[in-house]
Amino acid sequence: MERESMEYDVVIVGAGPSGLSAAIRLKQLAAAAERELSVCVLEKGSEVGAHILSGAVLEPRSLNELIPDWKERGAPLNTEAKEDRFLFLTETKAIRLPTPPQMNNHGNYIISLGNFCRWLGTQAEELGVEIYPGFAAAEVLYDEAGRVKGVATGDMGIGKDGQHTDAYQPGMELHGKVTMFAEGCRGSLTKTLFERFSLRDGVDPQTYGIGIKELWEVDPAKHQQGLIIHTAGWPMDTATYGGSFLYHLEDNQVAVGYVIGLDYQNPTLSPFEEFQRFKTHPAIRPFFEGGRRIAYGARALNEGGFQSVPKLSFPGGCLIGCTAGFLNVPKIKGTHTAMKSGMVAAEEVFAKFDGDQSADYRPALEQTWLWSELHGVRNIRPSFQWGFWGGFVYSALDTVLFRGKAPWTLRHRHGDHEALKPKRDVVPKLYPKPDGKISFDRLSSVFISNTNHEENQPAHLKLKDPSVAIRINYDLYGSPEQYYCPAGVYEIVKDAAGANPKLQINAQNCVHCKTCDIKDPTQNINWTVPEGGGGPNYPNM
């Protein structure tokens, strides 16, 4: 069966904030110019918002520019930020520190980013954008000259043995004059574009964190709508970058999460277990006592910032949003920057369609507040290579004394996968058993992420060399994938005598966080898209 194809002016891969903002802006410009412009958005999740995970506190700057009457249109921004608290935790105490200027959330909103994207999707469709959820872009298509001409969705109905089942359907080809990649952090197609077009030449390695989040319904007496708490310190040691958030939304709900930099060194560290341990702190636990956990998820996020932004354009397409890496780490926000990048890219693409051959996405982006915002905080995350206190002191000086205009730029020296020490050189981490009330195990957590994959399909987590999983990962590092995965995907199994270890991949548990693709020490794990519609289905996350 041959693949059918559909033609569009613009194809957008990913229905997150940047992809939907780009689609909306394109249609707004076309309407203002009274011309037709066909735009489609592909989304691998079962619906728009299904795979979206963030804290999230939204700075509405880009939204004000894109849809000024968003309040009248019913945007789900229901909780204004009212109070910021920044705490340094020891094992038993919480010390309140001055809130860093970047963390001042006056004028911002605590939101569900998934619900916000669902609303953006309706706004896009009202303008005539075609959105196809449940279709995963699995392949970049090129024309004879090597220019990107679109993408193909993955075939459906292929069994674990690689053979066609009775439900087989070939993928679709979607051709566009321009293809915009908005895949989010560590996009599987974007990785191939980096290599083909050398987009990362001359920039620092991208660095990452893993964010793990739960949504709770808490005792109304403990709920303070609009309260924002961030913490640093325990349970992290001073050499490991990490911190937490607690955001009090409407309806007695609290979003709680923990972010750990993936440049950590101890291969037995488990971000999931550290998060569970964090919730047991005497200053944190009372918020959740008597409450009910209702959702769970995890996602990698870019932390490289300004120094790690790649080349953004290539023949036939461009990168927008978190797939390019526009997160403002000190602010702990990336939605407003992702949206702005999509809007600027859309404006330049439309200008080129309109005959302006000088239109160029990156130079235009460099003239916006996004670029100056990222440049001003460029040194803060890299300064934590000197440990927590070194980074904390430097960040204060950079912010207050230099106001982000220091005459130097700190560099990211290596990729996160190069940071692990051999297991013999570290003290193994030991974690308490979960109590089932405040702290939980991984499998019960995955259950409430609503993760589902068609089991009779090839595993979407692929080992380039299966022998490396034991010869290097197990023998040298103690199989760090069984610790850093927040969903129990990777498991070392042995025979009855406790010998002959082998790596078992439980791909059906995968929540699409991409951590394995990033942190694997030999880069032996390649995350690819499963059948469209598979993965988590996050409610209100």
C-alpha positions in Angstrom: 0.0 0.0 0.0 1.4 3.4 -1.0 1.2 6.4 1.2 -1.2 9.0 0.3 -0.1 12.7 0.5 -1.8 16.0 1.4 -0.5 19.4 0.4 -0.4 22.5 2.6 1.3 25.8 2.7 2.6 25.2 6.2 2.9 21.9 8.1 3.5 22.2 11.9 4.7 19.2 13.9 3.4 19.5 17.5 0.3 21.1 19.1 2.1 22.7 22.0 2.2 26.4 22.8 4.7 27.3 20.0 3.1 25.2 17.3 -0.4 26.4 18.0 0.7 30.1 18.4 2.5 29.8 15.0 -0.7 28.4 13.4 -2.9 31.1 14.9 -0.5 33.9 13.8 -0.3 32.5 10.2 -4.1 32.5 9.9 -4.4 35.9 11.5 -2.0 37.4 8.9 -3.7 35.6 6.0 -7.1 36.9 7.1 -5.7 40.5 7.4 -4.3 40.1 3.9 -7.5 38.5 2.6 -5.7 35.6 1.2 -6.0 31.8 1.6 -3.3 30.0 3.5 -3.6 26.3 4.3 -2.1 25.3 7.7 -2.1 21.9 9.4 -0.8 20.8 12.8 0.1 17.2 13.7 -0.1 16.0 17.3 1.2 12.6 18.5 -1.0 12.7 21.6 -4.6 11.3 21.5 -5.9 14.9 21.8 -4.4 18.3 22.0 -3.0 18.7 25.5 -2.7 15.0 26.2 1.1 15.1 26.3 1.5 18.6 27.7 3.2 18.8 31.1 4.4 21.9 32.9 4.3 23.5 36.3 2.9 25.9 35.2 2.9 29.6 35.9 2.1 31.6 32.7 3.5 35.0 32.0 0.8 36.3 29.6 3.0 38.6 27.6 2.9 36.6 24.4 -0.8 35.8 24.8 -1.6 39.5 25.1 0.2 40.0 21.8 -1.4 37.0 20.0 -5.0 37.2 21.3 -5.6 40.5 23.1 -9.2 39.6 24.0 -8.3 36.3 25.6 -10.4 36.9 28.7 -13.5 37.4 26.6 -12.7 34.3 24.6 -12.6 32.2 27.8 -8.9 31.4 28.1 -8.5 29.1 31.1 -6.4 31.5 33.2 -8.4 31.3 36.4 -5.9 31.8 39.2 -3.9 35.0 39.5 -0.5 34.6 41.3 -0.9 36.3 44.7 2.1 35.4 46.8 5.7 34.1 46.2 7.7 32.2 48.7 11.3 31.0 48.2 12.5 28.5 50.8 15.9 26.8 51.4 15.4 23.4 52.9 17.6 21.5 55.3 16.6 18.0 56.3 14.3 19.3 59.1 13.9 23.0 58.6 12.7 25.5 56.0 14.5 28.9 55.8 12.7 31.7 53.9 15.0 33.6 51.6 14.3 36.7 49.6 12.5 35.8 46.3 14.9 36.2 43.4 13.7 39.0 41.0 13.2 36.5 38.2 10.7 34.6 40.4 8.5 37.5 41.0 5.1 36.4 39.6 3.1 39.5 40.0 0.7 39.7 37.0 1.2 36.0 36.1 -1.3 33.1 36.3 -1.2 29.6 37.7 -2.6 27.3 35.0 -2.9 23.9 33.5 -0.8 24.1 30.4 -2.6 21.1 28.9 -5.9 22.9 29.3 -4.4 26.1 27.9 -3.2 24.2 24.8 -6.7 22.7 24.4 -8.1 26.2 24.4 -5.4 27.4 21.9 -6.4 24.5 19.7 -10.0 25.6 19.6 -8.8 29.2 18.7 -6.7 27.8 15.9 -9.5 25.6 14.5 -11.9 28.6 14.5 -9.4 30.3 12.2 -9.4 27.3 9.8 -6.3 25.5 11.0 -6.5 21.7 10.5 -5.4 19.8 13.6 -4.8 16.1 13.5 -4.3 14.5 17.0 -3.3 10.9 17.2 -0.9 11.2 14.3 2.8 11.0 15.2 5.2 12.5 12.7 7.8 9.7 12.3 9.9 10.8 9.3 11.2 14.0 7.7 10.7 14.1 4.0 13.2 15.7 1.6 13.0 16.7 -2.1 15.6 15.9 -4.7 17.6 19.0 -3.7 17.7 17.9 -0.1 15.2 20.5 1.1 12.6 19.5 3.7 9.3 19.0 1.9 7.2 17.8 4.9 6.8 14.8 7.2 5.2 11.4 7.1 3.2 9.9 9.9 4.0 6.5 11.3 2.5 3.3 9.9 -0.3 1.9 12.0 -0.9 -1.8 12.7 2.6 -3.2 12.7 3.1 -6.0 15.1 6.0 -6.6 17.5 7.5 -9.0 14.9 7.6 -6.2 12.4 5.0 -7.7 10.2 1.7 -6.1 9.1 -1.3 -7.0 11.2 -4.9 -7.0 9.9 -5.2 -3.4 11.2 -2.3 -2.2 9.1 -2.5 1.3 7.6 0.4 3.1 5.9 1.3 6.5 7.2 0.3 9.7 5.5 2.7 12.2 3.8 2.0 15.9 4.6 3.8 18.2 2.2 4.4 21.8 3.0 6.1 24.8 1.4 7.4 25.3 4.9 7.6 22.7 7.8 7.8 24.1 11.3 9.1 21.7 14.0 7.5 22.3 17.4 8.2 18.9 19.0 9.1 20.2 22.4 12.2 19.3 24.3 14.5 16.7 22.6 12.3 16.2 19.6 12.9 12.9 17.8 12.8 14.4 14.3 14.6 17.6 15.4 17.6 15.4 16.4 17.9 14.2 12.8 17.7 17.8 11.5 20.5 18.8 13.9 22.7 16.2 12.2 21.7 16.6 8.6 22.0 20.4 8.6 24.7 20.8 11.3 22.4 23.1 13.3 24.3 22.7 16.5 27.7 23.6 15.1 29.3 26.5 17.0 26.9 26.4 20.0 27.2 24.9 23.5 25.7 21.4 24.1 22.1 21.5 25.1 21.7 20.7 28.8 18.5 19.4 30.4 16.5 18.8 33.6 13.8 16.3 34.4 10.6 17.6 35.8 8.3 15.3 37.8 4.9 16.5 38.7 1.8 15.5 40.6 -1.6 17.1 40.9 -3.3 16.9 44.3 -6.7 17.8 45.7 -6.0 19.0 49.2 -7.9 19.8 52.3 -9.7 23.1 51.7 -8.4 24.4 55.0 -4.8 24.1 53.7 -5.5 25.5 50.3 -4.3 29.1 49.5 -5.4 29.9 45.9 -2.7 31.9 44.2 0.2 30.8 46.5 3.5 30.0 44.8 6.3 28.2 46.7 9.7 27.3 45.3 12.4 25.5 47.2 16.1 24.7 46.9 18.3 22.6 49.1 17.2 19.3 50.6 16.9 16.6 49.3 19.6 17.6 46.8 23.3 17.7 47.8 25.1 21.0 47.1 26.7 19.6 43.9 23.4 18.6 42.3 21.1 21.2 40.6 17.5 20.9 41.6 14.4 22.4 43.3 10.7 22.2 43.7 7.5 24.0 43.1 4.1 24.1 44.7 1.4 26.0 42.9 -2.1 26.5 44.5 -4.7 26.5 41.6 -8.4 26.8 41.9 -10.8 24.1 43.2 -8.5 23.1 46.1 -5.9 21.7 43.7 -2.1 22.0 44.2 0.4 21.2 41.5 3.7 19.9 43.1 6.8 19.0 41.3 10.5 18.6 41.4 13.2 19.4 38.7 16.7 17.9 38.8 19.4 18.9 36.4 20.4 15.9 34.3 24.1 16.8 34.7 24.0 14.9 38.1 26.9 12.5 38.7 25.7 9.6 40.9 24.3 6.9 38.6 22.1 5.5 41.4 20.3 8.8 41.9 16.6 8.5 41.1 14.8 11.7 40.4 11.5 10.0 41.0 12.5 8.9 44.5 14.0 12.3 45.3 10.7 13.9 44.5 8.8 11.4 46.7 11.3 12.1 49.5 10.9 15.9 49.1 7.2 15.6 49.8 7.9 14.1 53.3 9.7 17.3 54.5 8.1 18.7 57.6 7.4 22.0 55.9 5.9 20.3 52.8 4.1 17.2 54.1 1.3 19.1 55.9 0.0 20.5 52.6 -0.9 17.0 51.4 -2.0 15.2 54.6 -5.7 14.4 54.2 -5.5 15.1 50.5 -5.7 13.0 47.4 -3.3 12.5 44.5 -5.1 12.7 41.2 -2.5 12.9 38.4 1.2 12.2 37.7 3.6 12.9 34.9 7.2 13.6 33.9 9.0 15.5 31.2 12.5 16.6 30.3 13.1 20.3 29.8 15.9 22.4 28.2 18.2 24.2 30.5 21.0 25.4 28.2 19.4 28.7 27.4 21.0 31.4 25.3 24.4 29.6 24.7 22.7 26.4 23.5 20.2 27.9 21.0 21.0 26.2 17.6 20.6 27.5 14.1 16.9 27.9 13.7 16.3 27.7 10.0 17.2 25.3 7.2 16.0 24.7 3.7 12.3 24.1 3.9 11.7 24.6 7.6 12.5 26.0 11.0 12.6 25.1 14.7 10.3 26.8 17.2 9.6 26.6 20.9 11.2 24.1 23.3 12.6 22.0 20.4 15.0 24.9 19.9 15.5 25.5 23.6 13.9 28.9 24.7 13.2 28.1 28.3 14.1 30.9 30.8 15.6 28.8 33.5 15.8 31.4 36.3 12.2 32.3 35.7 11.3 28.6 35.5 9.1 29.6 32.5 9.2 28.8 28.8 5.6 29.1 27.6 5.7 32.8 26.8 9.0 32.4 25.0 7.9 29.3 23.1 4.8 31.2 22.0 6.8 34.2 20.9 9.2 32.1 18.8 6.2 30.6 17.0 4.6 33.9 16.4 7.9 35.5 15.0 8.5 32.5 12.8 5.0 32.7 11.5 5.4 36.4 10.6 8.6 35.8 8.7 7.2 32.7 6.9 4.2 34.7 5.8 6.3 37.7 4.7 8.3 35.4 2.5 5.1 33.9 1.0 4.2 37.6 0.4 7.3 38.1 -1.7 9.7 39.6 0.9 12.8 37.5 0.2 14.7 39.4 3.0 12.4 37.9 5.7 14.5 35.8 8.1 13.3 34.2 11.3 16.4 34.4 13.5 17.4 38.0 12.8 13.8 39.0 13.5 13.8 37.0 16.7 17.0 38.7 17.8 15.2 42.0 17.7 12.5 40.9 20.1 12.2 40.9 23.9 12.7 37.1 23.9 16.3 37.4 22.8 17.2 40.1 25.3 15.4 38.2 28.1 17.4 35.0 27.4 20.7 37.0 27.0 20.2 38.7 30.3 20.0 35.4 32.3 22.5 33.4 30.2 25.1 33.0 33.0 22.8 31.9 35.8 22.3 28.2 35.1 25.9 27.6 34.1 27.2 29.2 37.3 25.8 26.2 39.2 28.7 24.2 37.9 30.4 25.6 41.0 27.8 24.0 43.3 24.7 25.4 44.9 26.3 28.1 47.0 28.7 29.2 44.2 25.8 29.4 41.8 23.6 31.2 44.3 26.1 33.9 45.1 27.1 34.4 41.5 23.5 34.6 40.4 22.8 37.3 42.9 25.8 39.3 41.7 24.9 38.8 38.1 21.3 39.9 38.7 21.8 42.8 41.1 25.3 44.2 40.2 25.6 43.4 36.5 21.8 43.3 35.7 22.5 40.6 33.2 25.1 42.6 31.3 28.3 41.0 32.6 31.0 41.3 29.9 31.5 37.5 29.8 29.5 34.4 29.0 29.8 31.2 31.0 29.8 28.1 28.9 28.2 24.6 29.2 31.2 22.4 29.0 29.7 19.0 28.2 26.5 17.1 27.5 24.6 15.7 30.5 25.3 12.1 29.4 29.0 12.7 30.0 28.5 13.6 33.7 28.0 10.2 35.3 30.7 8.7 37.5 31.3 4.9 37.5 29.3 3.2 40.2 32.5 2.2 42.1 33.3 5.8 42.6 30.0 6.9 44.4 28.1 6.0 47.5 24.9 4.3 46.3 21.7 6.1 47.0 19.2 4.4 49.3 15.6 5.5 49.5 12.8 4.8 52.0 9.8 2.7 51.0 6.7 4.8 50.0 4.0 5.2 52.5 1.2 5.2 50.0 -0.2 8.4 51.5 2.3 11.1 50.7 5.0 9.1 48.8 4.3 6.5 46.1 5.9 3.9 43.9 6.4 4.3 40.2 3.9 1.8 38.8 1.0 3.3 40.8 2.1 6.7 39.5 2.2 5.6 35.9 -1.3 4.2 36.3 -2.7 7.7 37.1 -0.8 9.2 34.1 -3.3 7.3 31.9 -0.5 6.0 29.9 -1.4 3.5 27.2 0.3 2.0 24.2 -0.9 -0.6 21.8 1.1 -3.6 23.1 1.4 -5.4 19.7 3.8 -2.9 18.1 7.5 -2.6 17.8 9.1 -1.0 20.9 9.7 2.7 20.3 12.7 2.7 22.6 15.5 1.3 20.5 19.0 0.2 21.5 21.7 1.0 18.9 23.8 -1.9 20.3 22.0 -4.2 22.8 25.3 -5.5 24.2 26.2 -2.1 25.5 23.3 -2.2 28.0 25.2 -4.9 30.0 28.8 -4.5 28.9 28.9 -0.8 29.8 25.7 0.5 31.4 25.4 -2.4 33.9 29.0 -3.4 34.5 30.4 0.2 34.8 27.5 2.3 35.9 25.1 -0.1 37.5 22.4 0.4 34.9 21.4 4.1 35.6 18.4 3.8 33.3 16.6 1.8 36.0 17.0 4.8 38.3 16.5 7.9 36.1 13.4 6.6 34.3 10.4 7.9 36.2 8.1 5.2 34.8 9.8 1.9 35.4 10.5 1.3 31.7 14.0 -0.1 32.2 14.5 -3.2 34.4 17.4 -5.5 35.0 16.2 -9.1 35.2 18.4 -12.1 36.2 18.0 -15.8 36.1 17.0 -18.0 39.1 20.6 -18.1 40.3 20.8 -14.3 40.3 23.2 -14.3 37.3 23.1 -13.4 33.6 21.6 -9.9 33.9 19.7 -8.5 30.9 17.9 -5.3 30.2 14.1 -5.6 29.9 12.3 -2.6 28.3 8.7 -2.2 29.4 7.9 0.3 26.6 4.2 0.3 27.4 5.0 2.3 30.6 6.7 5.1 28.8 5.4 8.6 29.6 7.4 10.2 26.8 9.7 12.2 29.1 12.7 11.6 26.9 15.1 11.4 29.8 16.6 8.1 28.6 17.4 9.6 25.2 19.3 12.4 27.0 21.0 10.7 30.0 22.1 7.4 28.7 25.9 7.5 29.1 26.8 6.1 25.7 23.8 7.6 23.9 22.8 4.0 23.1 19.0 4.6 23.7 17.1 6.2 20.8 13.6 7.4 21.6 11.3 7.2 18.6 7.6 7.8 18.3 5.2 5.0 19.0 1.9 4.6 17.1 0.0 7.9 17.2 -2.2 8.4 20.2 0.0 6.3 22.5 1.5 7.6 25.7 0.1 9.5 28.6 -3.2 11.4 28.6 -2.8 14.1 31.2 -5.9 15.7 32.7 -5.4 19.3 34.0 -1.6 19.0 33.9 
